Amino acid sequence: MKFINIGYGNIVSSERIIAIVSPDSAPIKRLVQEARDQGRLIDSTYGRKTRAVVIMDSEHVVLSPVQPETMANRFSAPDDGRDDEK
């Protein structure tokens, strides 16, 4: 199982991520508000500006202070060589 750092030491499972998007568009803002209203929003920004919205397969929405491009690079970075599954 691989995890992705989404900022300030917070991590999510890369296998559960559906999309990493910018929070600027109106449809994403609506998605975030609906998740907040339904108790499915996880805010990991520590009060800083939201730069990315991570949509999970569990229908949770995670707010991150890290740029989507940075997170995508972390997502596609090669493994560190450790074999955790034996």
N, CA, C and O atoms as a Tinker XYZ file with bonds, in Angstrom:
   344  protein
     1  N      0.841000   -1.169000    0.000000    73     2
     2  CA     0.000000    0.000000    0.000000    64     1     3
     3  C      0.894000    1.243000    0.000000    63     2     4     5
     4  O      1.854000    1.315000    0.768000    81     3
     5  N      0.591000    2.196000   -0.837000    73     3     6
     6  CA     1.381000    3.412000   -0.937000    64     5     7
     7  C      0.561000    4.588000   -0.406000    63     6     8     9
     8  O     -0.644000    4.679000   -0.644000    81     7
     9  N      1.228000    5.478000    0.311000    73     7    10
    10  CA     0.585000    6.659000    0.864000    64     9    11
    11  C      1.167000    7.910000    0.230000    63    10    12    13
    12  O      2.328000    7.931000   -0.181000    81    11
    13  N      0.343000    8.961000    0.154000    73    11    14
    14  CA     0.754000   10.227000   -0.426000    64    13    15
    15  C      0.675000   11.300000    0.661000    63    14    16    17
    16  O     -0.330000   11.411000    1.362000    81    15
    17  N      1.745000   12.089000    0.794000    73    15    18
    18  CA     1.759000   13.203000    1.729000    64    17    19
    19  C      0.931000   14.338000    1.122000    63    18    20    21
    20  O      1.231000   14.814000    0.027000    81    19
    21  N     -0.109000   14.767000    1.838000    73    19    22
    22  CA    -0.964000   15.838000    1.320000    64    21    23
    23  C     -0.701000   17.155000    2.039000    63    22    24    25
    24  O     -1.459000   18.110000    1.873000    81    23
    25  N      0.348000   17.217000    2.825000    73    23    26
    26  CA     0.737000   18.453000    3.489000    64    25    27
    27  C      0.713000   18.358000    4.992000    63    26    28    29
    28  O     -0.185000   17.748000    5.572000    81    27
    29  N      1.723000   18.976000    5.639000    73    27    30
    30  CA     1.840000   19.050000    7.089000    64    29    31
    31  C      1.791000   17.692000    7.761000    63    30    32    33
    32  O      1.220000   17.549000    8.843000    81    31
    33  N      2.382000   16.704000    7.131000    73    31    34
    34  CA     2.470000   15.380000    7.719000    64    33    35
    35  C      1.217000   14.531000    7.578000    63    34    36    37
    36  O      1.167000   13.418000    8.101000    81    35
    37  N      0.216000   15.028000    6.889000    73    35    38
    38  CA    -1.009000   14.260000    6.668000    64    37    39
    39  C     -0.836000   13.393000    5.426000    63    38    40    41
    40  O     -0.274000   13.836000    4.424000    81    39
    41  N     -1.318000   12.162000    5.498000    73    39    42
    42  CA    -1.176000   11.250000    4.373000    64    41    43
    43  C     -2.504000   10.571000    4.067000    63    42    44    45
    44  O     -3.355000   10.403000    4.941000    81    43
    45  N     -2.658000   10.184000    2.801000    73    43    46
    46  CA    -3.832000    9.411000    2.378000    64    45    47
    47  C     -3.343000    8.239000    1.527000    63    46    48    49
    48  O     -2.259000    8.287000    0.946000    81    47
    49  N     -4.143000    7.215000    1.467000    73    47    50
    50  CA    -3.807000    6.051000    0.664000    64    49    51
    51  C     -3.957000    6.386000   -0.813000    63    50    52    53
    52  O     -5.008000    6.864000   -1.240000    81    51
    53  N     -2.917000    6.140000   -1.588000    73    51    54
    54  CA    -2.966000    6.447000   -3.022000    64    53    55
    55  C     -3.961000    5.555000   -3.760000    63    54    56    57
    56  O     -4.458000    5.921000   -4.825000    81    55
    57  N     -4.246000    4.398000   -3.198000    73    55    58
    58  CA    -5.185000    3.470000   -3.833000    64    57    59
    59  C     -6.630000    3.942000   -3.719000    63    58    60    61
    60  O     -7.491000    3.473000   -4.463000    81    59
    61  N     -6.906000    4.860000   -2.802000    73    59    62
    62  CA    -8.267000    5.330000   -2.557000    64    61    63
    63  C     -8.573000    6.651000   -3.266000    63    62    64    65
    64  O     -9.718000    7.102000   -3.246000    81    63
    65  N     -7.568000    7.280000   -3.894000    73    63    66
    66  CA    -7.751000    8.573000   -4.557000    64    65    67
    67  C     -8.399000    8.383000   -5.916000    63    66    68    69
    68  O     -7.950000    7.571000   -6.724000    81    67
    69  N     -9.470000    9.148000   -6.159000    73    67    70
    70  CA   -10.111000    9.163000   -7.473000    64    69    71
    71  C     -9.573000   10.327000   -8.290000    63    70    72    73
    72  O     -9.247000   10.164000   -9.465000    81    71
    73  N     -9.477000   11.523000   -7.663000    73    71    74
    74  CA    -9.030000   12.710000   -8.397000    64    73    75
    75  C     -8.370000   13.699000   -7.454000    63    74    76    77
    76  O     -8.675000   13.754000   -6.262000    81    75
    77  N     -7.444000   14.488000   -8.026000    73    75    78
    78  CA    -6.827000   15.613000   -7.329000    64    77    79
    79  C     -7.095000   16.821000   -8.211000    63    78    80    81
    80  O     -6.588000   16.896000   -9.331000    81    79
    81  N     -7.890000   17.772000   -7.715000    73    79    82
    82  CA    -8.330000   18.891000   -8.545000    64    81    83
    83  C     -8.076000   20.223000   -7.845000    63    82    84    85
    84  O     -7.872000   20.284000   -6.633000    81    83
    85  N     -8.095000   21.285000   -8.645000    73    83    86
    86  CA    -7.975000   22.643000   -8.138000    64    85    87
    87  C     -9.309000   23.080000   -7.535000    63    86    88    89
    88  O    -10.360000   22.695000   -8.048000    81    87
    89  N     -9.297000   23.865000   -6.474000    73    87    90
    90  CA   -10.546000   24.253000   -5.809000    64    89    91
    91  C    -11.229000   25.478000   -6.408000    63    90    92    93
    92  O    -12.194000   25.978000   -5.829000    81    91
    93  N    -10.763000   25.972000   -7.541000    73    91    94
    94  CA   -11.215000   27.255000   -8.058000    64    93    95
    95  C    -12.537000   27.240000   -8.811000    63    94    96    97
    96  O    -13.219000   28.264000   -8.855000    81    95
    97  N    -12.915000   26.128000   -9.399000    73    95    98
    98  CA   -14.124000   26.124000  -10.230000    64    97    99
    99  C    -15.391000   26.013000   -9.374000    63    98   100   101
   100  O    -15.365000   25.480000   -8.264000    81    99
   101  N    -16.484000   26.522000   -9.911000    73    99   102
   102  CA   -17.767000   26.495000   -9.191000    64   101   103
   103  C    -18.244000   25.074000   -8.884000    63   102   104   105
   104  O    -18.735000   24.836000   -7.780000    81   103
   105  N    -18.119000   24.113000   -9.820000    73   103   106
   106  CA   -18.556000   22.749000   -9.484000    64   105   107
   107  C    -17.769000   22.135000   -8.325000    63   106   108   109
   108  O    -18.341000   21.407000   -7.513000    81   107
   109  N    -16.494000   22.411000   -8.238000    73   107   110
   110  CA   -15.681000   21.877000   -7.135000    64   109   111
   111  C    -16.059000   22.565000   -5.830000    63   110   112   113
   112  O    -16.113000   21.923000   -4.781000    81   111
   113  N    -16.323000   23.870000   -5.890000    73   111   114
   114  CA   -16.770000   24.582000   -4.696000    64   113   115
   115  C    -18.091000   24.004000   -4.186000    63   114   116   117
   116  O    -18.282000   23.869000   -2.977000    81   115
   117  N    -19.000000   23.665000   -5.099000    73   115   118
   118  CA   -20.270000   23.034000   -4.708000    64   117   119
   119  C    -20.022000   21.658000   -4.094000    63   118   120   121
   120  O    -20.637000   21.299000   -3.090000    81   119
   121  N    -19.118000   20.893000   -4.702000    73   119   122
   122  CA   -18.778000   19.566000   -4.181000    64   121   123
   123  C    -18.236000   19.663000   -2.758000    63   122   124   125
   124  O    -18.605000   18.869000   -1.893000    81   123
   125  N    -17.359000   20.637000   -2.518000    73   123   126
   126  CA   -16.790000   20.836000   -1.186000    64   125   127
   127  C    -17.885000   21.226000   -0.194000    63   126   128   129
   128  O    -17.918000   20.709000    0.923000    81   127
   129  N    -18.774000   22.127000   -0.588000    73   127   130
   130  CA   -19.847000   22.558000    0.303000    64   129   131
   131  C    -20.803000   21.405000    0.622000    63   130   132   133
   132  O    -21.231000   21.255000    1.766000    81   131
   133  N    -21.136000   20.600000   -0.375000    73   131   134
   134  CA   -22.008000   19.442000   -0.145000    64   133   135
   135  C    -21.349000   18.450000    0.810000    63   134   136   137
   136  O    -22.009000   17.903000    1.694000    81   135
   137  N    -20.043000   18.217000    0.632000    73   135   138
   138  CA   -19.321000   17.305000    1.526000    64   137   139
   139  C    -19.298000   17.865000    2.942000    63   138   140   141
   140  O    -19.436000   17.114000    3.908000    81   139
   141  N    -19.126000   19.173000    3.075000    73   139   142
   142  CA   -19.135000   19.811000    4.397000    64   141   143
   143  C    -20.503000   19.621000    5.066000    63   142   144   145
   144  O    -20.586000   19.267000    6.242000    81   143
   145  N    -21.557000   19.860000    4.308000    73   143   146
   146  CA   -22.912000   19.738000    4.847000    64   145   147
   147  C    -23.235000   18.308000    5.272000    63   146   148   149
   148  O    -23.977000   18.095000    6.231000    81   147
   149  N    -22.676000   17.323000    4.555000    73   147   150
   150  CA   -22.962000   15.915000    4.822000    64   149   151
   151  C    -21.947000   15.259000    5.760000    63   150   152   153
   152  O    -22.048000   14.065000    6.043000    81   151
   153  N    -20.974000   16.032000    6.241000    73   151   154
   154  CA   -19.990000   15.495000    7.176000    64   153   155
   155  C    -18.940000   14.612000    6.526000    63   154   156   157
   156  O    -18.348000   13.765000    7.195000    81   155
   157  N    -18.697000   14.795000    5.225000    73   155   158
   158  CA   -17.710000   13.990000    4.509000    64   157   159
   159  C    -16.449000   14.781000    4.171000    63   158   160   161
   160  O    -15.600000   14.293000    3.425000    81   159
   161  N    -16.313000   16.001000    4.710000    73   159   162
   162  CA   -15.174000   16.859000    4.393000    64   161   163
   163  C    -14.078000   16.681000    5.439000    63   162   164   165
   164  O    -14.343000   16.682000    6.641000    81   163
   165  N    -12.846000   16.528000    4.963000    73   163   166
   166  CA   -11.676000   16.450000    5.835000    64   165   167
   167  C    -10.780000   17.613000    5.460000    63   166   168   169
   168  O    -10.249000   17.664000    4.350000    81   167
   169  N    -10.610000   18.552000    6.388000    73   167   170
   170  CA    -9.818000   19.752000    6.125000    64   169   171
   171  C     -8.429000   19.569000    6.732000    63   170   172   173
   172  O     -8.272000   19.589000    7.952000    81   171
   173  N     -7.430000   19.394000    5.883000    73   171   174
   174  CA    -6.060000   19.204000    6.357000    64   173   175
   175  C     -5.187000   20.416000    6.045000    63   174   176   177
   176  O     -3.970000   20.291000    5.906000    81   175
   177  N     -5.813000   21.593000    5.934000    73   175   178
   178  CA    -5.072000   22.800000    5.564000    64   177   179
   179  C     -4.488000   23.538000    6.755000    63   178   180   181
   180  O     -3.638000   24.409000    6.574000    81   179
   181  N     -4.918000   23.216000    7.967000    73   179   182
   182  CA    -4.462000   23.910000    9.178000    64   181   183
   183  C     -4.669000   25.413000    9.059000    63   182   184   185
   184  O     -3.824000   26.196000    9.493000    81   183
   185  N     -5.793000   25.817000    8.470000    73   183   186
   186  CA    -6.140000   27.231000    8.362000    64   185   187
   187  C     -5.492000   27.959000    7.204000    63   186   188   189
   188  O     -5.700000   29.160000    7.031000    81   187
   189  N     -4.721000   27.259000    6.419000    73   187   190
   190  CA    -4.071000   27.906000    5.274000    64   189   191
   191  C     -4.954000   27.790000    4.040000    63   190   192   193
   192  O     -6.004000   27.150000    4.078000    81   191
   193  N     -4.532000   28.403000    2.960000    73   191   194
   194  CA    -5.318000   28.403000    1.735000    64   193   195
   195  C     -5.401000   26.994000    1.139000    63   194   196   197
   196  O     -4.409000   26.267000    1.078000    81   195
   197  N     -6.607000   26.631000    0.704000    73   195   198
   198  CA    -6.805000   25.339000    0.038000    64   197   199
   199  C     -6.281000   25.444000   -1.387000    63   198   200   201
   200  O     -6.742000   26.284000   -2.161000    81   199
   201  N     -5.329000   24.603000   -1.732000    73   199   202
   202  CA    -4.748000   24.621000   -3.073000    64   201   203
   203  C     -5.122000   23.394000   -3.888000    63   202   204   205
   204  O     -4.988000   23.394000   -5.112000    81   203
   205  N     -5.595000   22.334000   -3.208000    73   203   206
   206  CA    -6.010000   21.125000   -3.916000    64   205   207
   207  C     -7.152000   20.465000   -3.165000    63   206   208   209
   208  O     -7.246000   20.536000   -1.939000    81   207
   209  N     -8.017000   19.820000   -3.935000    73   207   210
   210  CA    -9.120000   19.051000   -3.380000    64   209   211
   211  C     -8.918000   17.607000   -3.827000    63   210   212   213
   212  O     -8.819000   17.325000   -5.021000    81   211
   213  N     -8.860000   16.701000   -2.863000    73   211   214
   214  CA    -8.650000   15.289000   -3.150000    64   213   215
   215  C     -9.991000   14.576000   -2.971000    63   214   216   217
   216  O    -10.600000   14.629000   -1.902000    81   215
   217  N    -10.434000   13.917000   -4.027000    73   215   218
   218  CA   -11.694000   13.189000   -3.987000    64   217   219
   219  C    -11.372000   11.710000   -3.816000    63   218   220   221
   220  O    -10.630000   11.122000   -4.602000    81   219
   221  N    -11.952000   11.120000   -2.764000    73   219   222
   222  CA   -11.651000    9.742000   -2.418000    64   221   223
   223  C    -12.771000    8.813000   -2.873000    63   222   224   225
   224  O    -13.893000    9.261000   -3.111000    81   223
   225  N    -12.475000    7.527000   -2.993000    73   223   226
   226  CA   -13.481000    6.560000   -3.427000    64   225   227
   227  C    -14.550000    6.306000   -2.364000    63   226   228   229
   228  O    -15.585000    5.712000   -2.665000    81   227
   229  N    -14.321000    6.739000   -1.150000    73   227   230
   230  CA   -15.296000    6.600000   -0.070000    64   229   231
   231  C    -16.266000    7.777000   -0.029000    63   230   232   233
   232  O    -17.062000    7.895000    0.902000    81   231
   233  N    -16.202000    8.646000   -1.034000    73   231   234
   234  CA   -16.994000    9.863000   -1.168000    64   233   235
   235  C    -16.567000   10.945000   -0.187000    63   234   236   237
   236  O    -17.268000   11.946000   -0.040000    81   235
   237  N    -15.432000   10.770000    0.488000    73   235   238
   238  CA   -14.881000   11.830000    1.320000    64   237   239
   239  C    -14.151000   12.816000    0.412000    63   238   240   241
   240  O    -13.643000   12.453000   -0.650000    81   239
   241  N    -14.111000   14.061000    0.853000    73   239   242
   242  CA   -13.416000   15.122000    0.133000    64   241   243
   243  C    -12.378000   15.684000    1.091000    63   242   244   245
   244  O    -12.706000   16.075000    2.211000    81   243
   245  N    -11.116000   15.723000    0.647000    73   243   246
   246  CA   -10.015000   16.163000    1.497000    64   245   247
   247  C     -9.447000   17.465000    0.934000    63   246   248   249
   248  O     -9.101000   17.541000   -0.245000    81   247
   249  N     -9.354000   18.495000    1.792000    73   247   250
   250  CA    -8.761000   19.762000    1.392000    64   249   251
   251  C     -7.284000   19.750000    1.759000    63   250   252   253
   252  O     -6.914000   19.355000    2.864000    81   251
   253  N     -6.438000   20.187000    0.821000    73   251   254
   254  CA    -5.003000   20.156000    1.032000    64   253   255
   255  C     -4.375000   21.513000    0.712000    63   254   256   257
   256  O     -4.826000   22.201000   -0.204000    81   255
   257  N     -3.336000   21.906000    1.461000    73   255   258
   258  CA    -2.628000   23.158000    1.173000    64   257   259
   259  C     -1.538000   23.000000    0.113000    63   258   260   261
   260  O     -0.813000   23.954000   -0.170000    81   259
   261  N     -1.414000   21.821000   -0.469000    73   259   262
   262  CA    -0.378000   21.524000   -1.458000    64   261   263
   263  C     -0.967000   21.643000   -2.866000    63   262   264   265
   264  O     -2.105000   21.238000   -3.101000    81   263
   265  N     -0.195000   22.195000   -3.795000    73   263   266
   266  CA    -0.636000   22.341000   -5.186000    64   265   267
   267  C     -0.964000   20.973000   -5.795000    63   266   268   269
   268  O     -0.296000   19.989000   -5.477000    81   267
   269  N     -1.976000   20.892000   -6.663000    73   267   270
   270  CA    -2.313000   19.616000   -7.310000    64   269   271
   271  C     -1.140000   19.020000   -8.095000    63   270   272   273
   272  O     -0.957000   17.802000   -8.114000    81   271
   273  N     -0.349000   19.877000   -8.740000    73   271   274
   274  CA     0.801000   19.394000   -9.527000    64   273   275
   275  C      1.833000   18.727000   -8.620000    63   274   276   277
   276  O      2.398000   17.690000   -8.969000    81   275
   277  N      2.074000   19.327000   -7.462000    73   275   278
   278  CA     3.030000   18.759000   -6.507000    64   277   279
   279  C      2.543000   17.400000   -6.014000    63   278   280   281
   280  O      3.312000   16.445000   -5.908000    81   279
   281  N      1.249000   17.336000   -5.715000    73   279   282
   282  CA     0.688000   16.077000   -5.236000    64   281   283
   283  C      0.729000   15.016000   -6.338000    63   282   284   285
   284  O      1.000000   13.848000   -6.061000    81   283
   285  N      0.465000   15.410000   -7.567000    73   283   286
   286  CA     0.520000   14.469000   -8.684000    64   285   287
   287  C      1.936000   13.933000   -8.858000    63   286   288   289
   288  O      2.120000   12.752000   -9.155000    81   287
   289  N      2.937000   14.791000   -8.675000    73   287   290
   290  CA     4.328000   14.337000   -8.759000    64   289   291
   291  C      4.638000   13.335000   -7.657000    63   290   292   293
   292  O      5.343000   12.353000   -7.891000    81   291
   293  N      4.124000   13.569000   -6.479000    73   291   294
   294  CA     4.320000   12.625000   -5.376000    64   293   295
   295  C      3.604000   11.318000   -5.672000    63   294   296   297
   296  O      4.093000   10.238000   -5.341000    81   295
   297  N      2.452000   11.426000   -6.293000    73   295   298
   298  CA     1.646000   10.256000   -6.639000    64   297   299
   299  C      2.379000    9.364000   -7.625000    63   298   300   301
   300  O      2.325000    8.140000   -7.513000    81   299
   301  N      3.067000    9.967000   -8.593000    73   299   302
   302  CA     3.723000    9.197000   -9.645000    64   301   303
   303  C      5.209000    8.970000   -9.386000    63   302   304   305
   304  O      5.900000    8.392000  -10.225000    81   303
   305  N      5.710000    9.420000   -8.230000    73   303   306
   306  CA     7.126000    9.225000   -7.908000    64   305   307
   307  C      7.418000    7.739000   -7.733000    63   306   308   309
   308  O      6.573000    6.992000   -7.239000    81   307
   309  N      8.616000    7.309000   -8.138000    73   307   310
   310  CA     8.960000    5.894000   -7.966000    64   309   311
   311  C      9.027000    5.522000   -6.497000    63   310   312   313
   312  O      9.303000    6.357000   -5.636000    81   311
   313  N      8.773000    4.267000   -6.233000    73   311   314
   314  CA     8.800000    3.760000   -4.865000    64   313   315
   315  C     10.200000    3.929000   -4.295000    63   314   316   317
   316  O     11.167000    4.005000   -5.053000    81   315
   317  N     10.327000    3.991000   -2.972000    73   315   318
   318  CA    11.622000    4.204000   -2.337000    64   317   319
   319  C     12.479000    2.952000   -2.240000    63   318   320   321
   320  O     13.562000    2.983000   -1.657000    81   319
   321  N     11.998000    1.847000   -2.811000    73   319   322
   322  CA    12.792000    0.638000   -2.842000    64   321   323
   323  C     12.528000   -0.326000   -1.709000    63   322   324   325
   324  O     12.990000   -1.466000   -1.739000    81   323
   325  N     11.784000    0.123000   -0.705000    73   323   326
   326  CA    11.478000   -0.772000    0.418000    64   325   327
   327  C     10.359000   -1.709000    0.012000    63   326   328   329
   328  O      9.405000   -1.308000   -0.655000    81   327
   329  N     10.483000   -2.940000    0.412000    73   327   330
   330  CA     9.458000   -3.924000    0.122000    64   329   331
   331  C      8.698000   -4.190000    1.413000    63   330   332   333
   332  O      9.117000   -5.013000    2.227000    81   331
   333  N      7.565000   -3.484000    1.604000    73   331   334
   334  CA     6.807000   -3.606000    2.828000    64   333   335
   335  C      5.984000   -4.890000    2.864000    63   334   336   337
   336  O      5.682000   -5.405000    3.940000    81   335
   337  N      5.619000   -5.413000    1.684000    73   335   338
   338  CA     4.820000   -6.631000    1.624000    64   337   339
   339  C      5.750000   -7.821000    1.421000    63   338   340   341
   340  O      6.484000   -7.886000    0.435000    81   339
   341  N      5.713000   -8.748000    2.351000    73   339   342
   342  CA     6.590000   -9.919000    2.235000    64   341   343
   343  C      5.795000  -11.165000    2.312000    63   342   344
   344  O      6.353000  -12.260000    2.233000    81   343
